[in-house]
Amino acid sequence: MNILKTSTRVLVVTAVDVEKDAVLRGLRGSSRFDVIAAGVGPVAAAITTTTVLAAAHFDYDFVVSAGIGGGFPGQAEIGSLVVASEIIAADLGAETPEGFSSLDELGFGSSTHIQVDEHYAVRLTEALHTAKLPVLMGPVLTLSTVTGTAATAAKLALQVPQAAAEAMEGYGVAAAAYQRGIPVLEIRAISNLVGPRDRSAWRIGDALTALEAASSVLMEVL
Ligand SMILES: O=C(O)c1cccc(C(=O)CC[C@H]2O[C@@H](n3cnc4c(=O)[nH]cnc43)[C@H](O)[C@@H]2O)c1
């Protein structure tokens, strides 16, 4: 019996060109991967990912949301990597006197948690660890507004106790992939800590270096 093994096709979705370039450097020209910069925020990410998936003349096997992100203090250090264990739309819901209520809790039936491909998330985390890159697997929050106060950081940590990182695109990318039944992963290279706004403390260069290294490992795993 002939078993034809077709090669795995992966769409990597970043927000901006510097992230895209870092991923492309790490992938070293692999033709199995397409990398796009879809814009900042969950809406741009969802629209662009949906458009690219619909226009492709083949089925992608994986969609990966990749870029820099904020690390929750005590969880993810600047320059480290976070692989999402789940992708959570952390501000999709209602504020109540008792705290945040998600769309699910409000009874709108739309999930604010999207499951990643757990098998490959674990394999990627292990491979990054083996490559001696500092890495943690944990929930990654998607927010439309970058957290800028200790109070909001504390509120989010209470809302999602194991929250490892926050960024602005993962849920949008994941929702587009989920709609087409394509497994999704999210990887964030930590440029700053989630908390009081101090843009001068963002280490974007270090994070992009980590993102490039992580992309080499991603190529080996998928
Ligand atoms: O400086 C600002 O006020 C500002 C407002 C909106 C966006 C930005 C970005 O630079 C975002 C770029 C990109 O980075 C991701 N990112 C990085 N750190 C965080 C974070 O702590 N919280 C949320 N997102 C973060 C995000 O995914 C954006 O695509 C700056």
Ligand as a Chemical Component Dictionary entry (heavy atoms), coordinates in Angstrom:
data_LIG
# 
_chem_comp.id                   LIG 
_chem_comp.type                 NON-POLYMER 
_chem_comp.pdbx_formal_charge   0 
_chem_comp.three_letter_code    LIG 
# 
loop_
_chem_comp_atom.comp_id 
_chem_comp_atom.atom_id 
_chem_comp_atom.alt_atom_id 
_chem_comp_atom.type_symbol 
_chem_comp_atom.charge 
_chem_comp_atom.model_Cartn_x 
_chem_comp_atom.model_Cartn_y 
_chem_comp_atom.model_Cartn_z 
_chem_comp_atom.pdbx_ordinal 
LIG O1  O1  O 0 2.444  51.925 23.802 1  
LIG C1  C1  C 0 1.226  51.791 23.671 2  
LIG O2  O2  O 0 0.403  52.501 24.235 3  
LIG C2  C2  C 0 0.715  50.709 22.816 4  
LIG C3  C3  C 0 -0.631 50.633 22.542 5  
LIG C4  C4  C 0 -1.094 49.609 21.743 6  
LIG C5  C5  C 0 -0.200 48.658 21.250 7  
LIG C6  C6  C 0 1.131  48.779 21.575 8  
LIG C7  C7  C 0 2.089  47.799 21.113 9  
LIG O3  O3  O 0 3.256  48.007 20.969 10 
LIG C8  C8  C 0 1.549  46.466 20.863 11 
LIG C9  C9  C 0 2.370  45.679 19.902 12 
LIG C10 C10 C 0 2.135  44.202 20.044 13 
LIG O4  O4  O 0 2.742  43.713 21.176 14 
LIG C11 C11 C 0 1.960  42.780 21.849 15 
LIG N1  N1  N 0 2.159  43.100 23.255 16 
LIG C12 C12 C 0 3.377  43.270 23.802 17 
LIG N2  N2  N 0 3.286  43.464 25.118 18 
LIG C13 C13 C 0 1.980  43.444 25.417 19 
LIG C14 C14 C 0 1.288  43.592 26.649 20 
LIG O5  O5  O 0 1.845  43.782 27.731 21 
LIG N3  N3  N 0 -0.059 43.529 26.580 22 
LIG C15 C15 C 0 -0.703 43.306 25.422 23 
LIG N4  N4  N 0 -0.067 43.161 24.240 24 
LIG C16 C16 C 0 1.265  43.215 24.242 25 
LIG C17 C17 C 0 0.560  42.912 21.295 26 
LIG O6  O6  O 0 0.115  41.647 20.906 27 
LIG C18 C18 C 0 0.694  43.844 20.087 28 
LIG O7  O7  O 0 0.484  43.218 18.882 29 
LIG C19 C19 C 0 1.609  49.790 22.350 30 
# 
loop_
_chem_comp_bond.comp_id 
_chem_comp_bond.atom_id_1 
_chem_comp_bond.atom_id_2 
_chem_comp_bond.value_order 
_chem_comp_bond.pdbx_ordinal 
LIG O1  C1  DOUB 1  
LIG C1  O2  SING 2  
LIG C1  C2  SING 3  
LIG C2  C3  SING 4  
LIG C2  C19 DOUB 5  
LIG C3  C4  DOUB 6  
LIG C4  C5  SING 7  
LIG C5  C6  DOUB 8  
LIG C6  C7  SING 9  
LIG C6  C19 SING 10 
LIG C7  O3  DOUB 11 
LIG C7  C8  SING 12 
LIG C8  C9  SING 13 
LIG C9  C10 SING 14 
LIG C10 O4  SING 15 
LIG C10 C18 SING 16 
LIG O4  C11 SING 17 
LIG C11 N1  SING 18 
LIG C11 C17 SING 19 
LIG N1  C12 SING 20 
LIG N1  C16 SING 21 
LIG C12 N2  DOUB 22 
LIG N2  C13 SING 23 
LIG C13 C14 SING 24 
LIG C13 C16 DOUB 25 
LIG C14 O5  DOUB 26 
LIG C14 N3  SING 27 
LIG N3  C15 SING 28 
LIG C15 N4  DOUB 29 
LIG N4  C16 SING 30 
LIG C17 O6  SING 31 
LIG C17 C18 SING 32 
LIG C18 O7  SING 33 
# 
